[in-house]
């Protein structure tokens, strides 16, 4: 947690520098950002490979007997992540369209506020369904 708090000023300074760079040199800034994204992607891939290829830590026999094998959990956890990500993206798209339509209808007839919010809320329910599926999958693992 302390690493994140210590890195926050660096992140804010980087964002401010990015905004200034984009205003002054748009094309050069885009090249810098693409290179930085590629560097971060390669770094994340290296960390993932190292984390997945690492052997089991030396543990006492009691700890090994009580833990579940990692091979049994990975599919449920990936399924949970996919369900949350997919439902959140779907809900975002649905809320974008229904929210825009609701605001357009409200600008002409303000008395439709209740109906418009119900429709936007139903679109947001898609994300809740994905979260429920994820909780069930994690509970099964």
N, C-alpha and C positions, 0 to 999 in steps of 0.2 A: 504494500500500500504506500509505503514511503517513497518507493521509486516513482510511482505514478504522480505523487504530489510534488516530488522534486523535478520531474520532467514536465510538469504543467507550464511553468514559465517558458521553457524552451519551445514547447508546442505553440504557445501564444506568440512568441517572437518569430517563429518560423511562419506562422500564418500571416502575421503583419508584413514580414519580408516578402512573402509570396504575393500579397496584394500590391505592394509597391512595385515588385518586379513585373507583374502583369500589366500595370498601368504604363510603365516606361517601355518595356520591351516585350511585346506580346508573343512573337514567334520564338524568341530565344527562351522565354520563360516556359513555353510549352515543351520545348526540347528538354529543359532542365527537369521539369516535372515528370515527363515520361521516363527519363533516365533514373530519377529518384524512385519512381514506382517500380521500375524493373529491378532496381537494387533491392528494394524492400521485398518484392516477390521472391527473388532468389534467396534472400536471407530467411524468409519464412519457410521456403521449401527445404532449406538446409536444416533449420531447426526441427521441422517435422520429420525429416529422415533420421536425424540423430535421436529424436525422442522415440520414434517407432522401432529403430534398430537396436536400442539399448537393451541389454540383458536385464534379467530380474535382479533386483537388489538383494544383497545377502540378508536374509531374515531368519528369525528363529523358526523352528518347525511348527510352533503353535500359531504364529502369524500366517504362515503359508497355508495351513490347514483351514483357517477361518476365512481367508479371502477367496473370492470367486475367481476363476481363471479369466484373464482379459479377453480370451477368444469368445467367451460367452456374452460379453457385454457390448462389444464394439458395434454389432449390427443394430441393436436396440438404440444405442446412443446416436448413431448416424441417422437412423429412422426418425428419432425424435428431433434432431436438428433439421432434417429435411422437412418434416411436417410444420415446424415453427417457421422456418424460412419461407416455404411455399405459401402458407396461409397468410403470413404477414405481407408478402408481396401482393398476393391476390386481394387482400383487404385494402392495401394502399391504392391499388388501381381502382377498386370499386368505390372507395371513398372519394377519390379524385373526381371521378365522373359524376357520382351522385351528389357530391358536395357542390360541384359547379352548377349542376342542374337545379339543386335546391336553392342556391343563392340567386340564380336567374329567376326562379319562380317567386322567391320572396321579394325581389325587387319590384315585381309587378303586383303581387297580391300578398301583403304581409300576414294575412290571416291564415296562410298555409304553413306557418312556422311549425306547428306540432306534427303535421304529416311529414314535412320535409326532414325533421330531425329523426323521426322513426325510421325513415328509409335509410338515412345515413348511419343510424345505429345498427340496422340490420346488416349493412355492408361491413361494419366493424366487427360484427359477430363472427365473421369468417376467421379472424385472427384468434378469437377465443376458442373456436373449435380446434384449431391447430395446436393451441397450448394444451388443451385437454387431452388430445391424442398423445402429445409428447409426455405429459405426466403419466398417462397409462403405460406408455412404452418404457419409461424409466422405471416405473414400479414393477414391471415384468422382468426387468434385467436382473 
